[in-house]
Amino acid sequence: MNRIRRWSVPALAATALLGSLTLTAPAVAATGTDTVAQAQDLRAAAPKITRAEEIRRATLWLTADAGKPVPYSQHKNWKDGYRQDCSGYASMALNLPKPAPNTVALKNDGWTKPIKMSELRQGDLVIKANSDDPNHRHVVIFDHWDSGKHSYQAYEQAGHVGTRHTSHSYGLKDGDGYHAYRPVNLAD
């Protein structure tokens, strides 16, 4: 028994339209290829910056709020368009394109490359990104070693205090989760 289906003109038009969209629309990869490509485009747009310029930019937020540090916030952007959290601050100092990468992206998405803590130079980053809780992730901008290399001076954007330049020992104790990274857009 043969059955003949009758299609209405609107149904045929809709089917043809959907078929043409499927053939011409950009494919969205289930593997996250588009996200990787977008990250590569952003990294390519990141201008080269000297370490001295990065540190000059980092110092801007120390007094940018009418002579006071920029306040910390994970939900707000500062007047320059960068997030007021630690990764937004590091991205601003590095002059990375907006929207700036978060702490996990700074570590994992090609913005930085791992180095040894002993290789840290001014402008490198010390990052803790391996936590399921965003409140336990952090990034600081290395400035210089304190005497004895048991601590170092770093710039950071921290909760309850905002932007500051202070001494840290992150990454110097086994198991604290902090590691050293060199930003790839630094022009050495």
C-alpha positions in Angstrom: 0.0 0.0 0.0 1.5 3.3 -1.1 0.8 6.4 0.8 1.4 9.7 -0.7 2.1 12.6 1.7 1.0 16.0 0.7 3.1 18.9 1.7 1.8 22.3 2.0 3.7 25.1 0.3 4.6 26.7 3.7 5.9 23.4 5.0 8.1 22.9 1.9 9.4 26.5 2.2 10.2 26.0 5.9 12.0 22.7 5.2 14.0 24.3 2.3 14.9 27.3 4.5 16.1 25.0 7.4 18.1 22.9 5.0 19.8 25.9 3.5 20.6 27.3 7.0 22.1 24.0 7.9 24.3 24.0 4.9 25.4 27.7 5.1 25.5 28.4 8.9 28.9 28.1 10.6 29.2 24.8 12.3 29.4 24.8 16.1 31.8 22.1 17.2 30.8 20.0 20.1 34.5 19.8 21.1 34.8 23.5 21.9 36.7 24.4 18.7 35.0 27.7 18.4 35.9 28.7 22.0 39.6 27.7 21.2 39.5 29.7 18.0 38.1 32.7 19.8 40.8 32.5 22.5 43.4 32.2 19.8 42.0 35.4 18.1 42.1 37.2 21.4 45.7 36.1 22.1 46.7 37.3 18.6 45.1 40.7 19.4 47.1 41.1 22.6 49.8 43.7 21.9 53.4 43.0 23.0 54.2 44.8 26.2 57.5 45.4 28.1 57.8 44.4 31.7 58.3 48.0 32.7 55.1 49.0 30.9 53.2 46.2 32.6 54.4 47.3 36.0 53.6 51.0 35.2 50.1 49.9 34.3 49.8 47.8 37.5 50.6 50.8 39.6 47.8 52.8 38.1 45.1 51.0 40.1 47.0 51.7 43.4 45.6 55.2 43.4 43.0 55.2 40.6 40.0 55.6 42.9 40.5 59.3 43.9 43.9 58.5 45.4 42.8 55.2 46.8 43.1 51.6 45.5 40.6 50.3 43.0 38.1 48.3 45.2 37.8 44.6 44.6 34.7 43.1 42.9 34.1 39.9 41.0 31.0 41.5 39.4 32.0 45.0 38.5 34.3 46.5 35.9 36.5 49.5 36.6 36.3 52.7 34.4 38.8 51.2 32.0 36.5 48.2 31.3 38.5 45.6 33.1 37.0 43.4 35.9 37.9 44.5 39.4 39.1 41.0 40.4 42.6 39.6 40.4 42.5 38.2 36.8 40.9 41.4 35.5 43.7 43.4 37.2 46.5 41.2 35.8 44.8 41.4 32.3 44.7 45.2 32.6 48.4 45.4 33.6 49.2 43.1 30.6 47.0 45.2 28.3 45.1 42.0 27.2 42.0 42.4 25.1 38.6 42.7 26.8 36.7 40.7 27.9 39.8 39.7 29.8 40.6 36.1 30.6 39.8 34.8 34.1 42.4 33.1 36.3 41.8 29.6 34.8 42.1 31.0 31.3 45.3 32.9 32.1 46.8 29.5 33.2 45.2 27.1 30.6 44.4 29.0 27.4 47.8 30.0 26.1 48.1 33.4 27.7 51.0 32.2 29.8 53.5 29.4 29.8 54.7 27.6 33.0 58.1 28.4 34.4 59.9 27.5 37.6 59.4 29.7 40.6 63.2 30.3 40.6 62.9 31.8 37.1 60.4 34.5 38.1 61.1 37.9 36.7 59.3 41.2 37.2 55.9 41.0 35.4 55.6 37.2 35.5 52.5 35.8 37.2 52.0 33.4 40.2 48.7 31.6 39.7 46.5 29.3 41.7 43.8 28.1 39.3 43.1 24.4 40.2 40.1 24.9 42.5 36.4 24.3 41.9 35.7 27.3 44.0 36.4 30.6 42.2 37.0 32.2 45.7 40.0 29.9 46.1 41.7 30.9 42.8 44.1 33.8 42.6 46.8 35.5 40.5 49.4 38.0 41.5 52.0 40.0 39.4 55.5 39.3 40.6 57.6 42.4 41.2 60.9 41.3 42.9 62.3 38.9 45.5 62.7 39.9 49.1 66.0 39.2 50.7 66.7 35.5 51.0 64.0 34.6 48.4 61.7 33.3 51.2 59.1 35.8 50.0 58.5 38.3 47.2 56.8 41.6 46.4 53.8 41.4 44.2 50.9 43.4 42.9 47.4 42.0 43.4 43.7 42.8 43.4 42.5 41.2 46.7 39.1 40.9 48.4 38.4 43.5 51.2 41.5 45.6 50.3 41.5 46.2 46.5 44.7 46.9 44.7 47.9 46.5 46.7 51.7 45.9 46.5 52.6 43.5 49.2 54.8 40.6 50.2 53.8 37.0 49.5 55.1 33.5 49.7 52.6 31.9 47.3 54.2 29.1 45.4 57.1 28.8 47.7 55.5 26.1 49.9 54.9 22.6 48.6 51.3 21.9 47.9 49.8 25.4 48.1 48.6 25.2 44.5 50.4 28.3 43.3 52.8 28.1 40.3 54.8 30.5 38.2 53.8 31.5 34.7 55.3 33.8 32.0 52.8 35.9 30.0 53.4 35.2 26.3 52.8 38.8 25.3 55.8 40.1 27.3 58.4 41.6 25.0 61.7 40.7 26.7 
